[in-house]
Amino acid sequence: MTVTFQPFDVPGAQLVHGHAFPYGLQIHRPDGASSDVPTVEDAATALTALAEAGRLSELLQQHGAVLIHGVGNPSADTFARLINAAERARGSHPFVQIGLAGKRTLVADNIWTANEGPSDRRFYQHNEYSRYTRFPANIHFYCQKKAADGGETPIAHSALVYERLQEAVPALVREVHQRGLAMKMVFRAPGHEGRGNEFNWAGEHSFGQEFEPGDDCDTQKAKVEAQVRRLTPTFRWLPDDTLELTQHIPGLRRSPGSGRPVWFNGLVGRYGMTRDLGALEPPHLGRDGMTYLPCDYGDGTAIPTEYLQQLEQVVDGLEVNLCLEEGDLLLVDNHQVSHGRKPWVGDRRILVSMWDGGQAPIEAF
C-alpha cells in the first residue's frame, strides 16, 4: 500500500527560532487499507520519496531533529532498510569512525548499537565526535527495545545552548571563542582497559583499522599513529603503552543552514561523566578504572569549575527528553543538535547510524 507522513506534535517539543524542535512525522496509511501497520518496504519507499524531493533535508535544516513514529517491526534490518534508503537518496555516504572511545557493535548495514556502557551511567549532551576534528553530519537513532523504566534520549538544540550560555556564562563563551578547546583523550593498551565502558587503541574503529594478523606491538603502534595523525598531531605514548591525544577544536561553530553560531563540543559531556566517576582530581582515575583527563581551553589554561557547573545547568535546562517507542526513528542534524542518554532499568536497545555529505560542511565560528 502507499503510505505518507502526517505531522504530529511531539510531547515536550520546544519552539526554536520559529520551528518545532523536534518535528514529528507519523506514518499514515490510506483510509480503507487492510493493515494498520505498513510494511518496511512501504515505509522505505515513502521515506525515499521524502528524501529525493529534498523535503527531508529541509526539515532537518529547519528543525534540527525529526521524530518519525509508526514504522513498526522494530529490528536492526528494518532500521538499515529505512536509513540506507533515505540517506543515499539525500546523496550522503556512511561516516567512517576513527577514535571510537566506547563499545559499539555492527548489527546491520551501517547500523550500530548505541554505546554499550552500563545502564546506570548517564551520558551528558554532546554532538557526535565533536571532541575531534572530524565528525558526522548526521546521527540517527532507532528504538528496537524500550526500557521498562527510564532510558530517555535527551536532545538539545546547539544554537539555543549558545544563546543561553551567552546570557548565563558569557565569560565561558568568550574564552572558548578566543582560545578554543583542548579535548584530551586516553586510550589504554589492549588488556589494560577499565570496567564497564571498555575500549583501547587497538579497537577496529578506534585506531586499529589497518591491523593485520601477526602484527607485532611496534607495527601496531605505527599503524595507530597513522590513524591518530588523521585527527591530531598532538599525542604521546606513555611507558605502559597508553596513548594520550589532544584535539584542538574551536568549540563554537556556525550552522551551515542558518548561519547561526552553535555550541559544538563535548565539554559538558566530559565534565559530567568525569565528575560522576570521581575523576575530577589528579590522577583523574575513574571508579571504572579508566582515565578521564580534564578538557582545557586551547592554550592549556584550566576552565574554572564554576563555569562547568553553570554550563551543565544551562544545558540540562534545555534538554527535550524523548521516550522513544519501539520502531521510532529519530533523525538528527549533528551540526545543530546534541544528544545524551539517561539511565534505565531492564532491557533497552537503541541503534545508531552515522552519515556524512549531502549538505554543506560546518565551519568554525
C-alpha positions, 0 to 999 in steps of 0.5 A: 500500500502507499503510505505518507507522513502526517505531522504530529506534535511531539510531547515536550517539543520546544519552539526554536527560532520559529520551528518545532524542535523536534518535528514529528512525522507519523506514518499514515496509511490510506483510509480503507487499507487492510493493515494498520501497520505498513510494511518496511518496504512501504515505509522505505519507499515513502521515506525515499520519496521524502528524501529525493524531493529534498523535503527531508533535508529541509526539515532537518535544516529547519528543525534540527531533529525529526521524530518519525513514529509508526514504522513498526517491526522494530529490528536492526534490518528494518532500521538499515532498510529505512536509513540506507534508503533515505540517506543515499537518496539525500546523496550522503555516504556512511561516516567512517569512525576513527577514535571510537572511545566506547563499545559499539557493535555492527548489527546491520548495514551501517547500523550500530548499537548505541554505546554499550556502557552500563545502564546506570551511567548517564551520558551528558549532551554532546554532538557526535565526535565533536571532541575531534576534528572530524565528525558526522553530519548526521546521527540517527537513532532507532528504538528496537527495545524500550526500557521498562523504566527510564532510558530517555534520549535527551536532545538539545538544540546547539544554537539555543545552548549558545544563546543561553550560555551567552546570557548565563556564562558569557565569560565561558563563551568568550574564552572558548571563542578566543582560545578554543578547546583542548579535548584530551583523550586516553586510550589504554593498551589492549588488556589494560582497559577499565570496567564497564565502558571498555575500549583501547587503541587497538579497537577496529574503529578506534585506531586499529583499522589497518591491523593485520594478523601477526602484527607485532606491538611496534607495527601496531603502534605505527599503524595507530599513529597513522590513524591518530595523525588523521585527527591530531598531531598532538599525542604521546605514548606513555611507558605502559603503552597508553596513548594520550591525544589532544584535539584542538577544536574551536568549540563554537561553530556556525550552522551551515543552514542558518548561519547561526553560531552553535555550541559544538563540543563535548565539554559538558559531556566530559565534565559530567561523566568525569565528575560522576566517576570521581575523576575530577582530581589528579590522577583523574582515575575513574571508579571504572578504572579508566582515565578521564583527563580534564578538557582545557581551553586551547592554550592549556589554561584550566576552565574554572569549575564554576563555569562547568557547573553553570554550563551543565545547568544551562544545558540540562535546562534545555534538554527535550527528553524523548521516550522513544517507542519501539520502531521510532526513528529519530533523525538528527542534524549533528551540526545543530543538535546534541544528544545524551542518554539517561539511565534505565532499568531492564532491557533497552536497545537503541541503534545508531547510524552515522552519515556524512555529505549531502549538505554543506560542511560546518565551519568554525565560528 
